[in-house]
Amino acid sequence: MPSTSMTIRTDAQIKQQAQQIFSDLGMDMTTAVNIFLRQAIRHNGLPFDVRLERLNAASQNAIEESLAGKNLSKPFDSVDELMESLDA
């Protein structure tokens, strides 16, 4: 199979750190990139999860309630007033 070359731009520090890891694994950057590309083909996509971090259910529920104006407290004029409300 004929080979080709490609140019990848990345931060110098990222490249250096990756090269060290690949060296510790006994391979160079070219071999590591080829492994990644072959795995992407095998998986028909990225060979690892790519996702946004999600809030837990309680946090998501609290945000939704606050946006809907539910379960909100009034502003307090003092810490004592806040503490009385919490104790109630």
C-alpha positions in Angstrom: 0.0 0.0 0.0 1.5 3.4 -0.9 2.2 5.8 1.9 1.5 9.4 2.2 2.4 12.2 4.7 0.2 14.6 6.7 0.9 17.7 8.7 -0.7 18.1 12.1 -0.5 21.3 14.1 -0.5 21.0 17.9 1.0 22.8 20.9 4.7 22.1 21.4 4.2 20.9 25.0 1.5 18.5 24.0 3.7 17.0 21.3 6.6 16.6 23.7 4.5 15.0 26.3 2.9 12.6 23.8 6.3 11.7 22.3 7.5 10.8 25.8 4.5 8.5 26.4 4.9 6.9 23.0 8.6 6.4 23.5 7.9 4.8 26.9 5.6 2.4 25.0 8.4 1.7 22.5 6.9 3.6 19.5 7.3 6.9 17.7 4.7 9.5 16.9 4.1 8.1 13.4 3.3 4.6 14.8 1.0 6.1 17.4 -0.9 8.2 14.9 -1.2 5.2 12.6 -2.7 3.1 15.5 -5.2 5.9 16.2 -6.2 6.1 12.5 -6.6 2.3 12.2 -8.7 2.3 15.4 -10.9 5.1 14.1 -11.5 3.0 10.9 -12.2 -0.1 13.0 -14.7 1.8 15.2 -16.1 3.8 12.3 -15.6 6.9 14.4 -13.4 8.0 17.3 -12.0 5.1 19.2 -12.9 6.7 22.6 -15.9 8.5 24.1 -16.2 12.2 23.3 -18.9 13.8 25.4 -19.8 16.8 27.4 -19.7 16.6 31.1 -23.2 16.4 32.5 -24.5 17.6 35.9 -25.8 15.1 38.3 -29.6 14.8 38.5 -29.9 16.9 41.7 -27.9 19.8 40.3 -29.7 19.7 37.0 -33.1 19.7 38.8 -32.0 22.7 41.0 -31.0 24.7 37.9 -34.3 23.9 36.2 -36.3 24.8 39.3 -34.4 28.1 39.7 -35.0 29.0 36.0 -38.7 28.2 36.5 -38.8 30.4 39.7 -39.5 27.4 41.9 -38.2 26.8 45.4 -36.5 30.2 45.6 -36.0 32.1 48.9 -36.4 35.8 49.4 -33.4 38.1 49.8 -32.2 38.4 53.4 -31.1 41.6 55.1 -28.8 39.9 57.6 -27.1 36.6 58.4 -29.5 36.3 61.4 -32.5 36.5 59.2 -31.0 33.9 56.9 -30.3 31.5 59.8 -33.8 32.0 61.1 -35.2 31.0 57.7 -32.9 27.9 57.5 -34.0 26.8 61.0 -37.7 27.2 60.2 
